[in-house]
Amino acid sequence: MIPELNTKSLLQKFKGRRVLVVGDLVLDHYLDGKVSRISPEAPVPVVTLGDNCEKSIPGGAANVALNVLSLGGEPVLAGVTGRDSDGEIIRELISEAGVNIDAVVSDTGRPTTVKTRVMGRNQQLLRIDREKTHLLSPAVENELKSGIDRIMDTVSAVVIEDYDKGVLTPALVEHIVRGSIERKLYLAVDPKVRNFWSYSRCSLFKPNRHEAGFALGMNIDNTDKAIDAAEKIRSRLSAEAVLITLGSNGSVLVQGNGRKPRHLKAVTRSVFDVSGAGDSVIAVMGLAGSCGIEAADAAALANLAAAAVCREPGVYAVSAEDIMREAGRFE
């Protein structure tokens, strides 16, 4: 049970909160077919595609923005696509959904990042990635900075979603962090290893167990080690809070001001697909921070959001109704 959490009241606070989401944009491309035999050419399944077998969904930072939107917030997305057909697809999908893309820029020097998943019998058989991960050129970086600067005075929180595709350059990270601190904006970060230690004084830092372990040079294989890792990260970054996600073991939250660490156990009973769960968690934490919800309550909401997403196939934008449904299972 989660008796201390007034889920409905907290979720209502998300309505209309304007959040800037910055990071790597990904197009998740699905090919869904039938598998009835093994290829005579190699020990691999033969996937037969039929009508309506193909779909594309915005992923990465774009999925975080869609989660913010689905939860009642007003996302503004900043990122980079290639100047190609896949870039046009992702821009069209995002804008048609209702996400502001005024700070999304095009880069002729890289393709739009595409992850193609070949599916059969509701299982992922193969993933093919098309990407270039070199850092942005100074010209594209400056264009993105300008777009972000135009937006930052209009939002109450910033979410950084790093998929390590080269968009979040050290200079851009420094620019966003400094701008957030100067404007006293809530800054939630979902990091990767390359910029891991670049987010000093952020409001919420959310690595997963593997990212935190790699950055610290330690194996995080139990809750006590996760709490120890979170405390070390919080101290080094002077962050307000650190949330380390632990997959099926839930997450741990460490805050300052003498507050005790918390272990939030995973609440999901049915895991269909974990794709996009981290995007939903950081979207919830960013929205919650934008309206002053305590980190512990925000983490409990995010835990419910992750459970809801894991019940769905593929990348999925969680809604307030999904979170309410999960919360209802514990009443």
C-alpha positions in Angstrom: 0.0 0.0 0.0 1.0 3.6 -0.5 -1.2 5.4 2.1 1.0 8.5 2.4 0.7 9.4 -1.2 -2.3 11.5 -2.4 -1.7 10.5 -6.0 -4.7 12.3 -7.6 -3.9 15.6 -5.8 -0.2 15.5 -6.8 -0.9 14.7 -10.4 -3.4 17.6 -10.7 -0.5 19.9 -10.0 1.1 18.9 -13.3 -1.5 20.6 -15.4 -0.2 23.4 -17.5 3.4 23.2 -16.1 5.7 24.4 -18.9 8.9 22.3 -19.1 11.9 22.5 -21.4 13.2 19.1 -22.5 16.7 19.1 -24.0 18.5 16.1 -25.4 19.0 13.5 -28.1 16.1 12.9 -30.4 15.5 9.4 -31.6 13.0 7.9 -34.0 11.9 4.4 -32.9 11.0 2.5 -36.0 9.1 -0.9 -35.7 8.7 -3.7 -38.2 6.3 -6.2 -37.0 5.9 -9.6 -38.8 5.2 -13.3 -38.4 7.8 -15.9 -37.7 7.1 -19.4 -38.9 10.4 -20.9 -39.9 14.2 -20.6 -39.6 16.2 -19.4 -42.6 18.0 -22.1 -44.6 20.9 -19.6 -45.1 21.7 -19.0 -41.4 20.3 -20.0 -38.0 18.0 -17.0 -37.8 14.2 -16.6 -38.0 12.5 -15.5 -41.2 10.2 -12.6 -40.5 7.3 -12.1 -43.0 5.9 -8.6 -43.1 2.3 -8.0 -43.9 0.1 -5.0 -44.3 0.3 -2.2 -41.7 3.5 -3.8 -40.3 5.5 -0.6 -39.9 5.2 2.3 -37.4 7.4 5.1 -36.1 7.4 6.6 -32.6 9.4 9.5 -31.2 11.9 8.3 -28.8 14.7 9.6 -26.6 14.2 13.2 -25.4 11.2 13.3 -27.8 9.5 10.6 -25.8 10.3 12.5 -22.5 8.4 15.5 -24.1 5.5 13.2 -25.0 5.4 11.9 -21.5 5.3 15.5 -20.1 2.4 16.2 -22.5 0.5 13.0 -21.6 0.8 13.9 -17.9 -0.8 17.3 -18.5 2.3 19.5 -18.8 3.3 21.8 -21.7 6.6 20.5 -23.1 9.0 22.6 -25.2 11.5 20.4 -27.0 15.1 21.3 -27.8 17.3 19.0 -29.8 18.8 18.1 -33.2 17.6 16.0 -36.1 19.3 15.3 -39.4 18.1 17.2 -42.5 16.5 14.0 -43.9 13.2 12.2 -44.3 13.5 10.6 -40.8 14.0 14.1 -39.3 10.9 15.3 -41.1 9.0 12.3 -39.7 10.0 12.9 -36.1 9.2 16.6 -36.3 5.8 15.9 -37.8 5.0 13.3 -35.2 6.0 15.5 -32.3 4.3 18.7 -33.5 1.1 16.9 -34.4 1.0 15.4 -30.9 1.1 19.0 -29.5 4.7 19.5 -28.5 6.4 22.8 -29.2 9.4 22.2 -31.4 10.6 25.8 -31.8 14.0 24.9 -30.4 14.6 21.8 -32.6 17.3 22.4 -35.2 18.6 20.5 -38.2 22.1 19.4 -38.8 23.3 18.5 -42.2 26.4 16.7 -40.7 24.5 13.8 -39.2 21.5 11.6 -39.9 18.5 11.5 -37.6 19.1 8.8 -35.0 16.9 5.8 -35.9 16.5 2.6 -33.9 14.7 0.0 -36.1 13.3 -3.0 -34.1 12.2 -6.1 -35.9 9.4 -7.8 -34.0 7.9 -11.2 -34.3 5.3 -12.8 -32.0 5.5 -9.7 -29.7 9.2 -10.2 -29.2 12.1 -8.1 -30.3 14.2 -10.2 -32.7 16.7 -7.6 -33.9 17.6 -3.9 -33.5 19.4 -1.9 -36.2 20.7 1.5 -35.2 21.5 4.3 -37.7 23.4 7.1 -36.1 26.4 9.3 -35.8 27.5 10.3 -32.3 30.2 12.9 -32.9 29.8 16.2 -31.0 27.8 19.0 -32.6 29.7 21.5 -34.8 30.1 25.0 -33.2 27.5 26.5 -35.6 24.8 23.9 -34.8 25.7 24.1 -31.1 25.2 27.9 -31.1 21.9 27.7 -33.0 20.7 25.2 -30.3 21.9 27.5 -27.5 20.0 30.4 -29.0 16.8 28.3 -29.2 17.2 27.2 -25.6 17.8 30.8 -24.3 14.6 31.9 -26.0 12.7 29.3 -24.1 14.3 29.2 -20.6 12.6 32.4 -19.4 9.2 30.9 -20.1 9.5 27.5 -18.2 9.5 26.4 -14.6 11.7 23.4 -15.1 14.4 21.9 -17.4 14.8 18.2 -18.1 18.0 16.9 -19.7 17.7 13.6 -21.4 21.1 12.3 -22.5 21.3 9.3 -24.9 25.0 10.0 -25.6 24.5 10.8 -29.3 26.7 13.9 -29.3 24.0 16.6 -28.9 24.8 17.4 -25.3 28.3 18.8 -25.8 30.3 19.9 -22.7 29.8 23.6 -23.6 26.0 23.1 -24.1 25.7 21.2 -20.8 27.5 24.0 -19.0 25.3 26.6 -20.7 22.1 24.8 -19.7 23.2 24.2 -16.1 24.3 27.8 -15.6 21.1 29.2 -17.2 19.0 27.0 -15.0 20.8 28.0 -11.8 20.7 31.7 -12.7 16.9 31.5 -13.3 16.3 29.2 -10.3 14.7 26.6 -12.4 14.3 23.0 -11.3 16.8 20.9 -13.3 16.3 17.2 -13.6 19.0 15.2 -15.4 19.0 11.7 -16.9 22.7 11.2 -17.7 25.0 9.0 -19.6 28.7 8.4 -18.8 30.3 11.0 -21.1 28.9 14.0 -19.2 28.2 12.3 -15.9 30.1 14.7 -13.7 29.1 17.9 -15.5 25.8 18.6 -13.8 26.9 20.3 -10.6 24.2 21.8 -8.4 21.3 20.2 -10.4 18.0 19.6 -8.6 17.6 15.9 -9.4 20.2 13.5 -10.9 18.8 10.1 -12.2 21.3 7.6 -13.4 20.6 3.9 -13.6 22.6 1.3 -11.6 25.0 0.6 -14.5 25.7 4.3 -15.3 26.3 5.1 -11.6 28.5 2.0 -11.1 30.6 2.7 -14.2 31.1 6.4 -13.1 32.2 5.4 -9.6 34.1 2.3 -10.5 32.0 0.0 -8.3 29.6 -2.8 -8.7 26.1 -1.9 -7.5 24.5 -5.2 -6.8 22.4 -4.5 -3.7 20.4 -1.7 -2.1 23.0 -0.7 0.4 25.6 -0.2 -2.4 23.1 1.8 -4.4 22.5 4.1 -1.4 26.2 4.5 -0.9 26.7 5.3 -4.6 23.9 7.8 -4.5 25.4 9.6 -1.5 28.8 9.7 -3.2 27.3 11.2 -6.4 25.2 13.7 -4.5 28.2 14.9 -2.5 30.4 15.2 -5.6 27.8 17.0 -7.7 26.3 19.1 -4.8 23.0 17.9 -6.2 19.7 18.4 -4.2 18.7 14.8 -4.8 20.0 11.6 -6.5 17.6 8.9 -7.7 19.3 5.6 -8.9 17.0 3.3 -10.7 17.6 -0.4 -10.1 15.4 -2.2 -12.6 13.3 -4.9 -11.0 14.7 -3.8 -7.6 13.0 -0.4 -7.8 15.1 2.7 -7.0 16.9 4.5 -4.2 16.6 8.2 -3.4 19.2 10.2 -1.5 18.7 13.8 -0.4 20.5 16.4 1.6 19.6 18.2 4.8 19.9 15.1 6.9 16.9 13.3 5.3 17.2 9.5 5.4 17.8 7.5 2.2 14.8 5.8 0.8 14.4 2.5 -1.1 11.4 2.4 -3.4 10.6 -1.2 -4.3 9.4 -1.9 -7.8 5.6 -2.1 -7.8 5.1 -3.8 -11.2 3.7 -7.3 -11.4 3.6 -7.7 -15.1 6.6 -6.7 -17.2 5.9 -6.7 -21.0 8.6 -4.3 -22.1 10.9 -1.9 -20.2 11.5 0.4 -23.3 10.9 4.0 -22.3 10.4 3.5 -18.6 13.4 5.8 -17.8 11.9 8.5 -20.0 8.7 8.3 -18.0 10.5 8.5 -14.7 12.5 11.6 -15.6 9.3 13.3 -17.0 7.5 12.7 -13.8 10.4 14.0 -11.7 10.8 17.1 -13.9 7.1 17.9 -13.7 6.9 17.3 -10.0 9.9 19.5 -9.4 8.4 22.2 -11.4 5.5 22.5 -9.0 7.4 22.0 -5.8 6.4 18.4 -5.0 8.8 16.8 -2.5 11.4 14.5 -4.1 10.2 11.5 -2.1 6.6 11.9 -3.3 7.8 12.6 -6.8 9.9 9.4 -6.7 6.9 7.4 -5.5 4.9 8.8 -8.5 7.7 7.9 -10.9 7.8 4.4 -9.5 4.1 4.0 -10.4 4.7 5.5 -13.8 7.5 3.0 -14.5 5.2 0.1 -13.5 2.6 1.4 -15.9 5.0 1.7 -18.8 6.4 -1.8 -18.3 3.0 -3.2 -18.9 2.9 -1.7 -22.4 4.6 -3.0 -25.6 7.2 -0.7 -27.1 7.9 3.0 -26.2 4.9 4.4 -24.4 4.0 7.8 -23.0 2.5 7.4 -19.5 -0.7 9.3 -18.5 -2.0 10.5 -15.2 -4.8 7.8 -15.6 -2.1 5.1 -15.9 -0.5 6.2 -12.7 -3.8 6.4 -10.9 -4.6 2.9 -12.1 -1.3 1.6 -10.7 -1.9 3.4 -7.4 -5.3 1.9 -7.1 -3.8 -1.6 -7.0 -2.3 -0.7 -3.6 -5.3 0.9 -1.9 
